[in-house]
Amino acid sequence: MAELPYPLIFRKGDISVFSKSRWIVPIMLFIVAASAIAMLWIYQVDPAICNGCARCIPYCTTGALSMVGSNAVIDPALCNGCGDCVPPCIRGAIYKYWYVGITGDETEGQISFGPNPAVESVFVTGAAAGDPVEVFDLTGRLVASTVVSPDGEAVLELSNLASGNYLIRVGMDEFQVLTLIK
């Protein structure tokens, strides 16, 4: 052990600072990792560049990508930062940024659904009463549909669908397209 530049005096029964120091690095790593849970690198779509081609949507394995109007949108709560959506975007509209969490106003008035991946049924919330909710396979064929109830919820039964990726369109004139994995 190297000599210290200052003398240390310990009384009998004191615990050596050096025996505790082996825990400093693991504790610091734990603190950094715990704070990184709320902050991470994820991807976002620049609406000024996106042309709404939807090439990126089938490549998102977490269901974070969806179409809102004529632009792709990434849900920060679902994005895991894998970057699989970037290569299919020929316009370069998807970029990486440091995400620090969801604020309350980000989720207000948004349509949400779950569970995703789904097994037998999907619950859609936040839509206007009477809006159609339609499920399409990746060839564009309508495979399931329902209507939003007066309380703003809809249940899609998917037990007869094969495993794979699907698109959910919610609404008629102002619609939103979401990615579903079964």
N, C-alpha and C positions, 0 to 999 in steps of 0.2 A: 504494500500500500504506500502511496506517495506521501511525502511529508506535507503537512498543512502549513500555510504561510502565517498562521496564527495559532496560539496554543488553545487546546480544548481541555477543560477541567471537568471531569465527571465525578459525581459522588457515587458511593456505593448504592446500587439499586436504580440508578438512572438508566434509561433506555438510550442506547447510542443513536444519534442522529443518522449515522451511516446505515444502521440496520433498517431504519424507516425509509431511507432514500430510494430503496429498490421499488417502492410503491409510487413514487412521484410520477414516473413516466406512464405507467398504466392508468393512474388516476387522471392525468392530463389528457391522455388519449380518449378516455371515457367521456370527459367533459366536452372535448371537441366533437366526438361522434354524436353525443346527445344533442348538441346544438345544431349539428348538421342535419338532424332528422327534419327540422322545420325549414331548412334552407338547402336547396340542391340545384344542380344544373338541370334545366328542362328545356324544351323547345317551344317556340311560339311562331305563329304565322303572321307575316306582315300583310295586312289587308290591301295595302296599296300595290303590292306586287302579285298577290294571289289572283289567278283568273278563274278559280272555281272549277278546275278540271277534275278534281277529286281523285287524282292518281295516287295520292299519298294515303288515303283512308284505308284501303285493304292491308297496308303494311303495318298499321298500328295494332300491335298485339294486346294492348291494354284497353282499347276502346276510347282512348283520350281524344282522338280526332273525330270531328263531325262537321257537317256542312250547315252553316247558318246563312240563309239567303244564298248569295253567290260566292261566299268565301269559306274556306276551311278554317276551323277554329280548334285549338287544342285546349282541353280542360286540364288546368294545372294540377288539380287534385288527382287525376288519373295518370298523367304523364310520368314515366319512370326515367326519362332521359336517355333511352337506348339509342335514339337517332335513326331508327329504321325508316322513318318517314322522310328523311332528308334526301336520299338518292333518287326516289321517284319524282321529286319536285323539280321539273325542268326549268322553272323560272327562278329558283333560289329564294323562294318566299319564306322558307322555314329556317329560323335561326335559333341559336342556343343563348339562354340567358340565366342568370342566377336568380332563382325564385325564393322568396323569403316567407311565403305563406299566403293564405287566402284571406282577404279582408271581407267584412260583412257585405259590402255593397257589390262585390263581384258575383255573388250567387243570387241576389234578389231578382225575381222575375224570370229566372232561367228554368227551362224544362230539364228535369232530371229523371233518370230511370235506373232501375236495378232489380235484381242483381245482375252484374255483368262480369264475367261470363254467366249465362243463364242455363238452367236445366229444363224446367217445365214452364215457368211463367215469368213475365217481366212486368213490373209496376212502373207506370209513367205518371209523374206528378208535375204540377206547375203549368199545365196547358189550360186553355180556355174551354169551358163546358161546351160540348157538342162538336169539338174539333175532331177530325178523323186522325187515327193513329194507324199507320200502315207499315208492314214489314216487307221488305224486298230482298231477294237474294242478289248476289253480285252480277247476275245477268239482267237485272231490272224487272224480274217477274214478281208480281204481288203474291206473297205466300201466306199472309195473315193480316187481319185488320180488326179494328174495334173503334168505338167512339168514346170520347172523354165524358165521364159522368158529370152531373151538376156540381159535385164537390171538387172538381179539377183533377180527378185521378182516372187512370185507365189500366186495365189488366189485359195483357196479351198472353194467350195460351200458346206455348211453343212446343208442347210435347210431341207433336207430329212432325217437327222439322228435324232435318239431319244436322249433325254438328258442322259448324263452319261460321263464316262471317256473314252478317246481314246488315242492312241499313233500315233504320226506323225513321219514317217521315211523320212529323207531328204538325198538324195545322193544314189549312187550305190555301189562303192567299199569302199570308206571312207564315212560311213554314220553316221548320228546323229539321235537319237530317242528323241522326245520331248513329254511331257504329255499335253493333251488338255482336257479341261472340257467344255462340252456343256450342 
